[in-house]
């Protein structure tokens, strides 16, 4: 049943793809959100928060890049999914500049930290820095060292 619904939604997306202003479709399913456009499953809560009573509760835990990679590996072993840091383009894909701060759909990603989140995208000119996406401004930067701590939202491919 879920596969049929996803197929129908995907077909609709392709039919209306010519419209540049078409909104991104993200399906909510408890603590996960399925991004139809990017074909990804997102954790709806930032790392450190828990999904409880249909929202994200608790304090986020900021991590370094290396710590985030270790946490993603441990989470993958627990539930069999291949959790990882999103790329800059993937994380930037959930920015919603039409909303107030934080610039993300709060119904899909409640209680998102309005600041920088790590991505897996490295700075081409300085391997000690990676890109972040800032949910306060909606912009991306590569000014932070990988040893600094920032918020993290994990993602996995649909496979």
DSSP file (Angstrom, degrees, kcal/mol; ACC not computed):
  #  RESIDUE AA STRUCTURE BP1 BP2  ACC     N-H-->O    O-->H-N    N-H-->O    O-->H-N    TCO  KAPPA ALPHA  PHI   PSI    X-CA   Y-CA   Z-CA
    1    1 A X     >        0   0    0      0, 0.0     4,-2.1     0, 0.0     5,-0.2   0.000 360.0 360.0 360.0 -46.8    0.0    0.0    0.0
    2    2 A X  H  >  +     0   0    0      1,-0.2     4,-2.5     2,-0.2     5,-0.2   0.888 360.0  52.7 -63.7 -38.1    2.8    2.5    1.0
    3    3 A X  H  > S+     0   0    0      1,-0.2     4,-2.5     2,-0.2    -1,-0.2   0.896 108.2  51.0 -64.5 -40.0    4.7    1.6   -2.2
    4    4 A X  H  > S+     0   0    0      2,-0.2     4,-2.3     1,-0.2    -1,-0.2   0.919 111.1  47.8 -62.9 -44.3    1.6    2.3   -4.3
    5    5 A X  H  X S+     0   0    0     -4,-2.1     4,-2.5     2,-0.2    -2,-0.2   0.921 112.3  48.9 -63.0 -44.7    1.1    5.7   -2.7
    6    6 A X  H  X S+     0   0    0     -4,-2.5     4,-2.7     1,-0.2    -1,-0.2   0.902 110.7  51.3 -63.3 -40.4    4.8    6.6   -3.1
    7    7 A X  H  X S+     0   0    0     -4,-2.5     4,-2.3     2,-0.2    -2,-0.2   0.914 110.9  48.0 -62.2 -43.2    4.6    5.6   -6.8
    8    8 A X  H  X S+     0   0    0     -4,-2.3     4,-2.2     2,-0.2    -2,-0.2   0.924 113.0  47.6 -64.0 -44.7    1.5    7.8   -7.4
    9    9 A X  H  X S+     0   0    0     -4,-2.5     4,-2.3     1,-0.2    -2,-0.2   0.913 111.0  51.7 -63.8 -42.0    3.1   10.7   -5.7
   10   10 A X  H  X S+     0   0    0     -4,-2.7     4,-2.2     1,-0.2    -1,-0.2   0.903 109.1  50.6 -60.9 -41.4    6.3   10.2   -7.7
   11   11 A X  H  X S+     0   0    0     -4,-2.3     4,-1.8     1,-0.2    -1,-0.2   0.912 109.8  50.2 -62.2 -43.4    4.3   10.2  -10.9
   12   12 A X  H  X S+     0   0    0     -4,-2.2     4,-1.7     1,-0.2    -2,-0.2   0.902 108.4  53.4 -61.7 -41.4    2.5   13.4   -9.9
   13   13 A X  H  < S+     0   0    0     -4,-2.3     4,-0.5     1,-0.2     3,-0.2   0.932 108.5  48.7 -60.4 -46.5    5.9   15.1   -9.2
   14   14 A X  H >< S+     0   0    0     -4,-2.2     3,-0.6     1,-0.2     4,-0.2   0.853 109.4  53.6 -64.1 -33.7    7.3   14.2  -12.6
   15   15 A X  H 3< S+     0   0    0     -4,-1.8     3,-0.3     1,-0.2    -1,-0.2   0.853 118.0  34.9 -68.5 -34.2    4.1   15.5  -14.3
   16   16 A X  T >< S+     0   0    0     -4,-1.7     3,-1.8    -3,-0.2    -1,-0.2   0.268  83.5 109.2-103.8  10.2    4.4   18.9  -12.5
   17   17 A X  T <   +     0   0    0     -3,-0.6    -1,-0.2    -4,-0.5     5,-0.1   0.759  66.5  70.7 -59.2 -26.8    8.2   19.1  -12.5
   18   18 A X  T 3  S+     0   0    0     -3,-0.3     2,-0.9    -4,-0.2    -1,-0.3   0.767  78.7  87.3 -64.3 -24.5    8.1   21.9  -15.1
   19   19 A X    X   -     0   0    0     -3,-1.8     3,-1.7     1,-0.2    -1,-0.1  -0.680  66.3-162.3 -79.1 108.5    6.7   24.2  -12.5
   20   20 A X  T 3  S+     0   0    0     -2,-0.9    -1,-0.2     1,-0.3    -2,-0.1   0.731  86.8  57.0 -65.8 -22.3    9.8   25.7  -10.8
   21   21 A X  T 3  S+     0   0    0     -3,-0.1    -1,-0.3     2,-0.0     2,-0.1   0.321  74.0 131.9 -92.1   8.9    7.8   26.8   -7.8
   22   22 A X    <   -     0   0    0     -3,-1.7     3,-0.1    -6,-0.2     2,-0.1  -0.409  60.9-117.5 -63.2 131.7    6.4   23.3   -7.0
   23   23 A X        -     0   0    0     -2,-0.1     2,-0.2     1,-0.1    -1,-0.1  -0.357  27.0-105.2 -71.6 150.6    6.8   22.6   -3.3
   24   24 A X        -     0   0    0     69,-0.1     2,-0.6    -2,-0.1    -1,-0.1  -0.514  33.2-132.6 -71.1 140.4    9.1   19.7   -2.1
   25   25 A X        +     0   0    0     -2,-0.2    11,-2.0    -3,-0.1    12,-0.7  -0.870  28.2 174.3-103.5 119.3    7.1   16.8   -0.9
   26   26 A X  E     -A   35   0A   0     -2,-0.6     2,-0.4     9,-0.2     9,-0.2  -0.986  17.8-150.8-124.8 122.1    8.1   15.2    2.4
   27   27 A X  E     -A   34   0A   0      7,-2.8     7,-3.3    -2,-0.5     2,-0.4  -0.777  12.4-141.0 -94.0 131.8    6.0   12.4    3.9
   28   28 A X  E     +A   33   0A   0     -2,-0.4     5,-0.2     5,-0.2     2,-0.2  -0.738  25.1 169.3 -94.8 139.1    6.0   12.1    7.6
   29   29 A X  E >   -A   32   0A   0      3,-2.7     3,-1.7    -2,-0.4     2,-0.2  -0.640  60.2 -75.0-147.4  84.1    6.0    8.8    9.4
   30   30 A X  T 3  S-     0   0    0      1,-0.3    -1,-0.3    -2,-0.2    14,-0.0  -0.423 115.5  -2.9  63.0-128.0    6.6    9.1   13.1
   31   31 A X  T 3  S+     0   0    0     -2,-0.2    13,-2.4    20,-0.1    14,-0.5   0.453 128.1  67.8 -80.1   1.0   10.3    9.8   13.8
   32   32 A X  E <   -AB  29  43A   0     -3,-1.7    -3,-2.7    11,-0.2     2,-0.4  -0.864  62.1-157.7-119.0 154.4   11.2    9.6   10.1
   33   33 A X  E     -AB  28  42A   0      9,-2.0     9,-3.1    -2,-0.3     2,-0.6  -1.000  11.9-144.2-129.6 132.9   10.4   11.8    7.1
   34   34 A X  E     -AB  27  41A   0     -7,-3.3    -7,-2.8    -2,-0.4     2,-0.9  -0.873   7.3-152.6-100.5 118.5   10.6   10.6    3.6
   35   35 A X  E  >> -AB  26  40A   0      5,-3.1     4,-1.7    -2,-0.6     5,-1.4  -0.795   8.2-170.0 -91.1 103.8   11.8   13.2    1.1
   36   36 A X  T  45S+     0   0    0    -11,-2.0    -1,-0.2    -2,-0.9   -10,-0.1   0.895  83.1  51.7 -63.0 -42.5   10.3   12.2   -2.2
   37   37 A X  T  45S+     0   0    0    -12,-0.7    -1,-0.2     1,-0.2   -11,-0.1   0.901 121.9  29.8 -64.5 -43.0   12.3   14.6   -4.3
   38   38 A X  T  45S-     0   0    0      2,-0.1    -1,-0.2    52,-0.1    -2,-0.2   0.534 101.5-129.1 -95.3  -7.3   15.7   13.6   -2.9
   39   39 A X  T  <5 +     0   0    0     -4,-1.7   119,-1.5     1,-0.2     2,-0.3   0.925  63.3 131.4  58.9  48.3   14.7    9.9   -2.2
   40   40 A X  E   < -BC  35 157A   0     -5,-1.4    -5,-3.1   117,-0.2     2,-0.5  -0.921  56.5-135.7-130.5 152.0   16.0   10.1    1.3
   41   41 A X  E     -BC  34 156A   0    115,-3.1   115,-2.4    -2,-0.3     2,-0.3  -0.950  27.3-163.9-104.1 128.6   14.8    9.2    4.8
   42   42 A X  E     -BC  33 155A   0     -9,-3.1    -9,-2.0    -2,-0.5     2,-0.5  -0.845  24.2-121.9-108.3 145.5   15.6   11.9    7.4
   43   43 A X  E     -B   32   0A   0    111,-2.3   -11,-0.2    -2,-0.3     4,-0.1  -0.778  23.1-146.8 -75.5 128.7   15.6   11.7   11.2
   44   44 A X  S    S+     0   0    0    -13,-2.4     2,-0.3    -2,-0.5    -1,-0.1   0.773  78.5  63.3 -72.2 -24.3   13.0   14.3   12.1
   45   45 A X  S    S-     0   0    0    -14,-0.5   109,-0.4     4,-0.1     3,-0.1  -0.757  87.9-116.6-101.3 147.0   14.9   15.1   15.3
   46   46 A X    >   -     0   0    0     -2,-0.3     3,-2.0    65,-0.2   107,-0.2  -0.390  54.3 -75.6 -69.7 157.9   18.4   16.6   15.6
   47   47 A X  T 3  S+     0   0    0    105,-2.8    14,-2.7     1,-0.2   105,-0.2  -0.344 123.0  30.9 -59.9 134.3   20.9   14.3   17.3
   48   48 A X  T 3  S+     0   0    0      1,-0.5    11,-0.3    12,-0.3    -1,-0.2  -0.031 100.6  97.5 104.9 -27.7   20.3   14.3   21.0
   49   49 A X    <   -     0   0    0     -3,-2.0    -1,-0.5     9,-0.2     2,-0.3  -0.508  62.5-143.5 -87.8 161.5   16.6   14.9   20.8
   50   50 A X  E     -E   57   0B   0      7,-2.6     7,-2.9    -2,-0.2     2,-0.7  -0.943  18.3-116.2-125.1 149.4   14.0   12.1   21.0
   51   51 A X  E     +E   56   0B   0     -2,-0.3     2,-0.3     5,-0.2     5,-0.2  -0.757  52.1 152.1 -84.3 114.1   10.7   11.6   19.2
   52   52 A X  E >   -E   55   0B   0      3,-2.7     3,-0.7    -2,-0.7    -2,-0.1  -0.987  60.5  -1.0-149.1 132.1    8.0   11.8   21.8
   53   53 A X  T 3  S-     0   0    0     -2,-0.3    -1,-0.1     1,-0.2     3,-0.1   0.890 128.5 -56.4  54.8  43.6    4.3   12.8   21.7
   54   54 A X  T 3  S+     0   0    0      1,-0.2     2,-0.3    -3,-0.0    -1,-0.2   0.790 122.8  75.3  60.6  33.3    4.6   13.7   18.0
   55   55 A X  E <  S-E   52   0B   0     -3,-0.7    -3,-2.7    -5,-0.1     2,-0.6  -0.970  86.4 -94.4-157.6 170.8    7.5   16.2   18.4
   56   56 A X  E     -E   51   0B   0     -2,-0.3     2,-0.3    -5,-0.2    -5,-0.2  -0.833  45.4-175.0 -93.8 124.6   11.2   16.4   19.1
   57   57 A X  E     +E   50   0B   0     -7,-2.9    -7,-2.6    -2,-0.6     2,-0.1  -0.871  34.8  34.1-122.1 154.2   12.0   16.8   22.7
   58   58 A X  S    S-     0   0    0     -2,-0.3     2,-0.3    -9,-0.2    -9,-0.2  -0.306  89.0 -51.0  98.6 177.0   15.2   17.3   24.6
   59   59 A X        -     0   0    0    -11,-0.3     2,-0.1    -2,-0.1    -2,-0.1  -0.687  51.6-119.4 -92.0 139.9   18.4   19.2   24.0
   60   60 A X        -     0   0    0     -2,-0.3     2,-0.5   -12,-0.1   -12,-0.3  -0.410  21.8-136.4 -69.9 154.9   20.4   18.7   20.8
   61   61 A X        -     0   0    0    -14,-2.7     2,-0.3    91,-0.2    91,-0.3  -0.973  14.5-141.8-114.8 120.6   24.0   17.4   21.2
   62   62 A X        -     0   0    0     -2,-0.5     2,-0.3    89,-0.1    89,-0.2  -0.611  24.0-172.1 -83.9 142.1   26.6   19.1   19.1
   63   63 A X  B     -F  150   0C   0     87,-2.7    87,-2.2    -2,-0.3     2,-0.1  -0.871  25.1-115.9-130.5 159.3   29.3   16.9   17.6
   64   64 A X     >  -     0   0    0     -2,-0.3     4,-2.3    85,-0.2    83,-0.2  -0.447  43.5-103.0 -79.6 168.5   32.5   17.2   15.7
   65   65 A X  H  > S+     0   0    0     81,-2.1     4,-2.0    83,-0.3     5,-0.2   0.941 122.9  48.4 -58.7 -47.9   32.6   15.7   12.2
   66   66 A X  H  > S+     0   0    0     80,-0.4     4,-1.8     1,-0.2    -1,-0.2   0.889 111.8  49.0 -64.2 -38.7   34.5   12.6   13.4
   67   67 A X  H  > S+     0   0    0      1,-0.2     4,-2.6     2,-0.2    -1,-0.2   0.890 109.1  53.2 -66.3 -38.0   32.1   12.1   16.3
   68   68 A X  H  X S+     0   0    0     -4,-2.3     4,-2.4     1,-0.2    -2,-0.2   0.883 107.9  50.8 -63.9 -38.2   29.1   12.4   14.0
   69   69 A X  H  X S+     0   0    0     -4,-2.0     4,-1.9     2,-0.2    -1,-0.2   0.898 111.2  48.2 -65.7 -40.7   30.6    9.7   11.7
   70   70 A X  H  X S+     0   0    0     -4,-1.8     4,-2.2     2,-0.2    -2,-0.2   0.922 112.2  48.7 -64.7 -45.0   31.1    7.4   14.7
   71   71 A X  H  X S+     0   0    0     -4,-2.6     4,-2.7     1,-0.2     5,-0.2   0.914 110.1  51.7 -61.8 -43.8   27.5    8.0   15.9
   72   72 A X  H  X S+     0   0    0     -4,-2.4     4,-2.2     1,-0.2    11,-0.4   0.902 109.8  50.2 -60.4 -41.1   26.1    7.4   12.4
   73   73 A X  H  X S+     0   0    0     -4,-1.9     4,-1.7     2,-0.2    -1,-0.2   0.912 111.4  47.7 -63.5 -43.1   28.0    4.1   12.3
   74   74 A X  H  X S+     0   0    0     -4,-2.2     4,-1.4     1,-0.2    -2,-0.2   0.905 111.6  50.0 -65.7 -41.6   26.7    3.0   15.7
   75   75 A X  H  X S+     0   0    0     -4,-2.7     4,-2.1     1,-0.2     6,-0.3   0.888 108.1  54.6 -63.4 -38.1   23.1    3.9   14.8
   76   76 A X  H  X S+     0   0    0     -4,-2.2     4,-1.9     1,-0.2    -1,-0.2   0.882 106.6  50.5 -63.4 -38.7   23.4    1.9   11.5
   77   77 A X  H  < S+     0   0    0     -4,-1.7    -1,-0.2     1,-0.2    -2,-0.2   0.824 109.9  52.2 -68.0 -31.1   24.5   -1.2   13.4
   78   78 A X  H  < S+     0   0    0     -4,-1.4    -2,-0.2     1,-0.1    -1,-0.2   0.935 126.9  16.7 -72.6 -47.4   21.5   -0.8   15.8
   79   79 A X  H  < S-     0   0    0     -4,-2.1    -2,-0.2     2,-0.2    -3,-0.2   0.422  98.0-118.2-113.0   2.8   18.7   -0.5   13.2
   80   80 A X  S  < S+     0   0    0     -4,-1.9     2,-0.2     1,-0.3    -4,-0.1   0.476  73.6 121.6  78.8   0.9   20.3   -1.8   10.0
   81   81 A X  S    S-     0   0    0     -6,-0.3     2,-1.2    -5,-0.1    -1,-0.3  -0.613  70.8-117.6 -91.6 159.2   19.9    1.4    8.0
   82   82 A X        -     0   0    0     75,-0.2    75,-0.4    -2,-0.2    -9,-0.1  -0.619  39.4-172.1 -97.6  75.1   23.0    3.2    6.6
   83   83 A X        +     0   0    0     -2,-1.2     2,-0.3   -11,-0.4    73,-0.2  -0.363  14.8 153.3 -69.7 146.7   22.8    6.5    8.6
   84   84 A X  E     -D  155   0A   0     71,-2.0    71,-2.3    -2,-0.1     2,-0.3  -0.963  49.4 -79.9-159.4 170.1   25.2    9.3    7.6
   85   85 A X  E     -D  154   0A   0     -2,-0.3    69,-0.1    69,-0.2    34,-0.1  -0.626  54.4-116.4 -73.9 141.2   25.7   13.0    7.5
   86   86 A X        -     0   0    0     67,-0.7    34,-2.8    32,-0.3    35,-0.4  -0.385  27.1-108.3 -73.4 158.0   23.8   14.6    4.6
   87   87 A X     >  -     0   0    0     32,-0.2     4,-2.5    33,-0.2     5,-0.3  -0.327  35.2-103.0 -72.7 168.9   25.7   16.3    1.8
   88   88 A X  H  > S+     0   0    0      1,-0.2     4,-2.6     2,-0.2     5,-0.2   0.928 123.7  48.9 -60.5 -44.1   25.5   20.1    1.6
   89   89 A X  H  > S+     0   0    0      2,-0.2     4,-1.2     1,-0.2    -1,-0.2   0.893 111.0  50.0 -64.3 -40.0   22.9   19.9   -1.2
   90   90 A X  H  4 S+     0   0    0      2,-0.2     4,-0.4     1,-0.2     3,-0.3   0.944 114.9  42.3 -63.4 -48.0   20.8   17.4    0.6
   91   91 A X  H >< S+     0   0    0     -4,-2.5     3,-1.4     1,-0.2     4,-0.3   0.886 112.3  53.4 -68.6 -37.8   20.6   19.4    3.8
   92   92 A X  H >< S+     0   0    0     -4,-2.6     3,-1.3    -5,-0.3    -1,-0.2   0.777  96.4  71.6 -65.3 -24.5   20.1   22.6    1.9
   93   93 A X  T 3< S+     0   0    0     -4,-1.2    -1,-0.3    -3,-0.3    -2,-0.2   0.677  95.1  51.2 -66.0 -18.2   17.2   20.9    0.2
   94   94 A X  T <  S+     0   0    0     -3,-1.4    11,-0.5    -4,-0.4    -1,-0.3   0.440  81.3 115.6 -99.6   0.7   15.1   21.0    3.4
   95   95 A X  B <   -G  104   0D   0     -3,-1.3     2,-0.5    -4,-0.3     9,-0.3  -0.482  48.9-163.5 -65.0 136.7   15.7   24.7    4.0
   96   96 A X    >   -     0   0    0      7,-2.0     3,-1.7    -2,-0.2     8,-0.1  -0.864  10.5-176.5-126.2  95.8   12.4   26.6    3.7
   97   97 A X  T 3  S+     0   0    0     -2,-0.5    -1,-0.1     1,-0.3     7,-0.1   0.603  78.1  69.9 -71.1  -9.5   13.0   30.3    3.3
   98   98 A X  T 3  S+     0   0    0     -3,-0.1    -1,-0.3     5,-0.1     2,-0.2   0.576  90.5  75.7 -82.7  -8.8    9.3   31.0    3.4
   99   99 A X  S <  S-     0   0    0     -3,-1.7     3,-0.1     1,-0.2     6,-0.1  -0.578  86.2-108.0 -99.2 163.6    9.1   30.2    7.1
  100  100 A X  S    S-     0   0    0     -2,-0.2     4,-0.4     1,-0.2     2,-0.3  -0.075  72.5 -21.3 -71.6-173.8   10.3   32.2   10.1
  101  101 A X  S    S+     0   0    0      2,-0.1    -1,-0.2    13,-0.0     2,-0.1  -0.601 125.4  44.7 -81.8 136.1   13.3   31.0   12.0
  102  102 A X  S    S-     0   0    0     33,-0.6     2,-2.2    -2,-0.3    34,-0.2   0.557  91.3-136.2 -73.1 153.6   14.4   28.3   12.0
  103  103 A X  S    S+     0   0    0     32,-3.5    -7,-2.0    -2,-0.1     2,-0.3  -0.463  70.3  91.0 -84.5  71.4   14.1   28.1    8.2
  104  104 A X  B    S-G   95   0D   0     -2,-2.2     2,-0.8    -4,-0.4    -9,-0.1  -0.967  92.0 -86.5-154.9 153.2   12.6   24.6    8.0
  105  105 A X    >>  -     0   0    0    -11,-0.5     4,-3.1    -2,-0.3     3,-0.7  -0.549  38.0-159.5 -67.6 109.1    9.1   23.2    8.0
  106  106 A X  T 34 S+     0   0    0     -2,-0.8    -1,-0.2     1,-0.2     5,-0.1   0.676  87.3  60.1 -70.0 -17.4    8.5   22.9   11.7
  107  107 A X  T 34 S+     0   0    0      2,-0.1     3,-0.3     1,-0.1    -1,-0.2   0.840 115.6  34.0 -75.3 -32.5    5.7   20.4   11.2
  108  108 A X  T <4 S+     0   0    0     -3,-0.7     2,-0.4     1,-0.2    -2,-0.2   0.886 135.6  24.5 -85.8 -43.4    8.1   18.1    9.5
  109  109 A X  S >< S-     0   0    0     -4,-3.1     3,-0.7     3,-0.0    -1,-0.2  -0.688  85.8-166.7-123.0  75.8   11.2   18.9   11.6
  110  110 A X  T 3   +     0   0    0     -2,-0.4    -3,-0.1    -3,-0.3    -4,-0.1  -0.278  65.7  10.8 -68.5 149.1   10.0   20.3   14.9
  111  111 A X  T 3  S+     0   0    0      1,-0.2     2,-0.3    -5,-0.1    -1,-0.2   0.846  81.2 177.9  55.6  41.5   12.2   22.1   17.4
  112  112 A X    <   -     0   0    0     -3,-0.7     2,-0.2     1,-0.1    -1,-0.2  -0.565  36.0-110.0 -74.0 135.8   15.1   22.4   14.9
  113  113 A X        -     0   0    0     -2,-0.3     2,-1.9     1,-0.1    22,-0.3  -0.489  23.9-133.0 -64.4 128.0   18.1   24.3   16.3
  114  114 A X  S    S+     0   0    0     -2,-0.2     2,-0.2   -12,-0.1    -1,-0.1  -0.410  76.5  65.5 -85.3  64.5   18.3   27.7   14.5
  115  115 A X  S    S-     0   0    0     -2,-1.9    20,-2.4    18,-0.1     2,-0.1  -0.810  92.7 -33.6-158.4-163.7   22.0   27.5   13.7
  116  116 A X  E     -H  134   0E   0     18,-0.3    35,-1.4    -2,-0.2     2,-0.4  -0.429  44.6-166.2 -76.2 141.8   24.7   25.6   11.7
  117  117 A X  E     -Hi 133 151E   0     16,-2.0    16,-2.1    33,-0.2    35,-0.2  -0.974  24.9-113.8-121.7 137.8   24.4   21.8   11.0
  118  118 A X  E     -H  132   0E   0     33,-2.3    35,-0.4    -2,-0.4   -32,-0.3  -0.334  28.8-167.0 -66.8 149.9   27.3   19.7    9.8
  119  119 A X  E     -     0   0E   0     12,-1.5   -32,-0.2     2,-0.2   -34,-0.1  -0.835  31.9-119.0-125.0 170.1   27.3   18.1    6.3
  120  120 A X  E    S+     0   0E   0    -34,-2.8     2,-0.5    -2,-0.3   -33,-0.2   0.496  79.8 111.8 -85.5  -3.9   29.5   15.5    4.8
  121  121 A X  E     -     0   0E   0    -35,-0.4    10,-3.0    10,-0.2    -2,-0.2  -0.594  59.6-147.0 -78.1 121.8   30.7   17.9    2.1
  122  122 A X  E     -H  130   0E   0     -2,-0.5     2,-0.5     8,-0.2     8,-0.3  -0.507  21.2-104.7 -86.2 153.7   34.3   18.8    2.5
  123  123 A X        -     0   0    0      6,-2.4     3,-0.3     3,-0.5     6,-0.2  -0.674  26.1-145.0 -74.1 126.5   35.9   22.1    1.7
  124  124 A X  S    S+     0   0    0     -2,-0.5     3,-0.2     1,-0.2    -1,-0.1   0.781  96.1  41.1 -66.0 -27.4   37.9   21.6   -1.6
  125  125 A X  S    S+     0   0    0      1,-0.3     2,-0.3     2,-0.0    -1,-0.2   0.607 122.6  33.8 -98.6 -14.5   40.6   24.0   -0.5
  126  126 A X    >   -     0   0    0     -3,-0.3     3,-1.9     3,-0.2    -3,-0.5  -0.826  59.9-165.4-146.2 100.8   41.0   23.1    3.1
  127  127 A X  T 3  S+     0   0    0     -2,-0.3    -1,-0.1     1,-0.3    -3,-0.1   0.566  87.2  68.9 -67.4  -7.6   40.5   19.5    4.2
  128  128 A X  T 3  S+     0   0    0     17,-0.1    18,-2.9    -6,-0.1     2,-0.3   0.389  96.9  63.8 -88.5   3.8   40.3   20.6    7.8
  129  129 A X  B <   -K  145   0F   0     -3,-1.9    -6,-2.4    16,-0.3     2,-0.3  -0.955  61.2-170.0-128.9 146.5   36.9   22.3    7.1
  130  130 A X  E     -H  122   0E   0     14,-1.0    14,-0.5    -2,-0.3    -8,-0.2  -0.877  32.3 -93.7-128.4 164.4   33.5   21.0    6.0
  131  131 A X  E     -     0   0E   0    -10,-3.0   -12,-1.5    -2,-0.3     2,-0.3  -0.501  34.8-165.8 -78.9 144.8   30.4   22.7    4.9
  132  132 A X  E     -HJ 118 141E   0      9,-3.0     9,-2.1   -14,-0.2     2,-0.5  -0.916  13.2-142.1-122.4 155.2   27.6   23.6    7.3
  133  133 A X  E     -HJ 117 140E   0    -16,-2.1   -16,-2.0    -2,-0.3     2,-0.6  -0.984  17.3-144.5-116.2 129.1   24.0   24.7    6.5
  134  134 A X  E  >  -H  116   0E   0      5,-3.4     4,-2.5    -2,-0.5     5,-0.3  -0.833  10.1-164.9-100.6 119.4   22.6   27.3    8.8
  135  135 A X  T  4 S+     0   0    0    -20,-2.4   -32,-3.5    -2,-0.6   -33,-0.6   0.469  87.9  59.5 -83.1  -1.1   18.9   27.0    9.7
  136  136 A X  T  4 S+     0   0    0    -34,-0.2    -1,-0.2   -35,-0.1   -21,-0.1   0.867 124.1  17.0 -85.7 -44.9   18.8   30.6   11.0
  137  137 A X  T  4 S-     0   0    0      2,-0.2    -2,-0.2   -36,-0.0     3,-0.1   0.674  94.2-127.9-100.3 -20.8   19.9   32.2    7.8
  138  138 A X  S  < S+     0   0    0     -4,-2.5     2,-0.2     1,-0.3    -3,-0.2   0.524  71.0 120.5  81.1   6.0   19.3   29.4    5.3
  139  139 A X        -     0   0    0     -5,-0.3    -5,-3.4    -6,-0.0     2,-0.4  -0.525  57.1-132.1-100.4 167.4   22.8   29.9    4.0
  140  140 A X  E     -J  133   0E   0     -7,-0.2     2,-0.3    -2,-0.2    -7,-0.2  -0.925  22.5-177.3-120.9 148.9   25.8   27.5    3.9
  141  141 A X  E     -J  132   0E   0     -9,-2.1    -9,-3.0    -2,-0.4     3,-0.1  -0.934  26.6-160.6-140.1 159.0   29.3   28.1    5.0
  142  142 A X        +     0   0    0     -2,-0.3   -11,-0.1   -11,-0.2    -9,-0.0  -0.259  63.3 105.8-132.0  45.9   32.7   26.4    5.1
  143  143 A X        +     0   0    0      2,-0.1     2,-0.3   -14,-0.0   -12,-0.1   0.524  54.9  92.0-103.9  -7.7   34.4   28.4    7.7
  144  144 A X  S    S-     0   0    0    -14,-0.5   -14,-1.0    -3,-0.1     2,-0.2  -0.691  73.9-121.7 -95.9 142.1   34.3   26.0   10.6
  145  145 A X  B >   -K  129   0F   0     -2,-0.3     3,-2.1   -16,-0.2   -16,-0.3  -0.498  24.8-119.5 -72.4 146.9   37.1   23.5   11.5
  146  146 A X  T 3  S+     0   0    0    -18,-2.9   -81,-2.1     1,-0.3   -80,-0.4   0.686 112.7  63.1 -61.0 -18.2   36.0   19.8   11.5
  147  147 A X  T 3  S+     0   0    0    -19,-0.3    -1,-0.3   -83,-0.2     2,-0.1   0.523  84.9  93.8 -86.4  -6.0   37.0   19.7   15.2
  148  148 A X  S <  S-     0   0    0     -3,-2.1     2,-0.4     1,-0.1   -83,-0.3  -0.471  79.7-115.8 -80.7 159.7   34.4   22.3   16.2
  149  149 A X        +     0   0    0     -2,-0.1     2,-0.3   -85,-0.1   -85,-0.2  -0.818  41.0 157.3-103.7 137.6   31.0   21.1   17.4
  150  150 A X  B     -F   63   0C   0    -87,-2.2   -87,-2.7    -2,-0.4   -33,-0.2  -0.926  45.3 -78.0-145.6 169.1   27.7   21.7   15.6
  151  151 A X  B     -i  117   0E   0    -35,-1.4   -33,-2.3    -2,-0.3     2,-0.4  -0.268  43.8-153.6 -67.2 157.5   24.3   20.3   15.4
  152  152 A X        -     0   0    0    -91,-0.3  -105,-2.8   -35,-0.2     2,-0.4  -0.999  16.5-172.5-138.4 137.9   23.7   17.2   13.3
  153  153 A X        -     0   0    0    -35,-0.4   -67,-0.7    -2,-0.4     2,-0.2  -0.991  24.7-141.7-126.6 122.8   20.6   15.7   11.5
  154  154 A X  E     - D   0  85A   0     -2,-0.4  -111,-2.3  -109,-0.4     2,-0.3  -0.501  18.6-175.1 -89.3 154.1   21.2   12.2   10.1
  155  155 A X  E     -CD  42  84A   0    -71,-2.3   -71,-2.0  -113,-0.2     2,-0.3  -0.939   7.8-163.3-140.9 158.0   19.9   10.9    6.8
  156  156 A X  E     -C   41   0A   0   -115,-2.4  -115,-3.1    -2,-0.3   -73,-0.1  -0.992  29.1-106.6-142.7 149.2   19.8    7.6    4.9
  157  157 A X  E     -C   40   0A   0    -75,-0.4   -75,-0.2    -2,-0.3  -117,-0.2  -0.384  35.4-113.8 -69.6 154.8   19.2    6.6    1.3
  158  158 A X              0   0    0   -119,-1.5    -1,-0.1     1,-0.3  -118,-0.1   0.806 360.0 360.0 -62.2 -31.5   15.8    5.0    0.7
  159  159 A X              0   0    0   -120,-0.2    -1,-0.3   -78,-0.0    -2,-0.1   0.538 360.0 360.0 -36.1 360.0   17.4    1.6   -0.3
